[in-house]
Amino acid sequence: MGRRVFSREFKVEAVRLVVERGVTYRQAAKDLGIHENLIRKWARAIRLDSRQAFPGPGKMKPDDAEVARLRRELAKTQTGRVILKRARVDSSGRR
């Protein structure tokens, strides 16, 4: 059995049960057939940034996408430095 996938709407409605309707995390989780900590995690994500919570499969939050881009750029720069260092050592005749 694979990992279950929940839509953004499902997650928002699950959190809404707890936040707006006053249902306990435990009861909401039992009613929805999911683990209580899952609803807590979703509630935390919505509290931190409701517009960017749950971007969807294969999609990144804008901040995460920027970090990934910067990491790729850094790796490329570091690789270039290594190549230049090797070329400098090879051209001087040292090893």
C-alpha positions as CSV (number, residue, x, y, z in Angstrom):
1,M,0.0,0.0,0.0
2,G,1.4,3.4,-1.0
3,R,1.4,6.7,0.8
4,R,-2.0,8.4,0.8
5,V,-2.3,11.8,-0.9
6,F,-4.7,14.4,0.3
7,S,-5.9,17.4,-1.7
8,R,-5.3,21.0,-0.4
9,E,-9.1,21.3,0.1
10,F,-9.2,18.2,2.3
11,K,-6.4,19.5,4.5
12,V,-7.9,23.0,4.8
13,E,-11.3,21.5,5.7
14,A,-9.8,19.2,8.3
15,V,-8.1,22.1,10.0
16,R,-11.2,24.1,9.7
17,L,-13.1,21.4,11.7
18,V,-10.7,22.0,14.6
19,V,-10.2,25.7,14.4
20,E,-13.6,27.0,13.5
21,R,-16.0,24.4,14.7
22,G,-14.2,23.5,17.9
23,V,-13.8,19.8,17.2
24,T,-10.8,18.2,19.0
25,Y,-7.8,17.1,17.0
26,R,-8.5,13.5,18.2
27,Q,-12.1,13.5,17.2
28,A,-11.5,15.1,13.8
29,A,-8.7,12.6,13.0
30,K,-11.0,9.7,14.0
31,D,-13.8,11.0,11.9
32,L,-11.6,11.5,8.9
33,G,-9.6,8.2,9.3
34,I,-6.2,9.9,9.6
35,H,-3.7,10.3,12.4
36,E,-4.1,13.1,14.9
37,N,-0.6,14.5,14.3
38,L,-1.3,14.9,10.6
39,I,-4.1,17.4,11.3
40,R,-1.7,19.2,13.8
41,K,1.0,19.4,11.1
42,W,-1.5,20.8,8.6
43,A,-2.8,23.4,11.2
44,R,0.8,24.5,11.9
45,A,1.5,24.9,8.1
46,I,-1.6,27.0,7.7
47,R,-0.7,29.1,10.8
48,L,2.8,29.8,9.5
49,D,1.7,30.8,6.0
50,S,-1.8,30.1,4.9
51,R,-1.3,31.2,1.2
52,Q,1.7,29.1,0.6
53,A,0.7,26.0,2.6
54,F,0.3,22.8,0.6
55,P,1.7,23.9,-2.8
56,G,0.9,20.5,-4.3
57,P,2.9,17.5,-5.5
58,G,6.0,18.5,-7.4
59,K,5.6,22.2,-6.6
60,M,7.7,24.2,-4.2
61,K,7.0,27.2,-2.1
62,P,8.6,30.3,-3.6
63,D,11.1,30.5,-0.8
64,D,12.1,26.9,-1.2
65,A,12.4,27.3,-4.9
66,E,14.8,30.2,-4.4
67,V,16.9,28.2,-1.9
68,A,17.1,25.3,-4.4
69,R,18.1,27.7,-7.2
70,L,20.8,29.3,-5.0
71,R,22.1,25.8,-4.0
72,R,22.4,24.8,-7.7
73,E,24.2,28.1,-8.4
74,L,26.6,27.5,-5.5
75,A,27.4,23.9,-6.6
76,K,28.1,25.2,-10.1
77,T,30.4,27.9,-8.8
78,Q,32.2,25.4,-6.5
79,T,32.7,23.0,-9.4
80,G,34.2,25.8,-11.5
81,R,36.6,26.7,-8.7
82,V,37.8,23.1,-8.5
83,I,38.4,23.0,-12.2
84,L,40.3,26.2,-12.1
85,K,42.5,25.0,-9.2
86,R,43.3,21.8,-11.1
87,A,44.1,23.7,-14.2
88,R,46.4,26.0,-12.3
89,V,48.2,23.1,-10.6
90,D,48.6,21.2,-13.9
91,S,50.0,24.3,-15.7
92,S,52.6,24.8,-13.0
93,G,53.9,21.3,-13.4
94,R,53.2,20.4,-9.8
95,R,50.9,17.6,-8.7
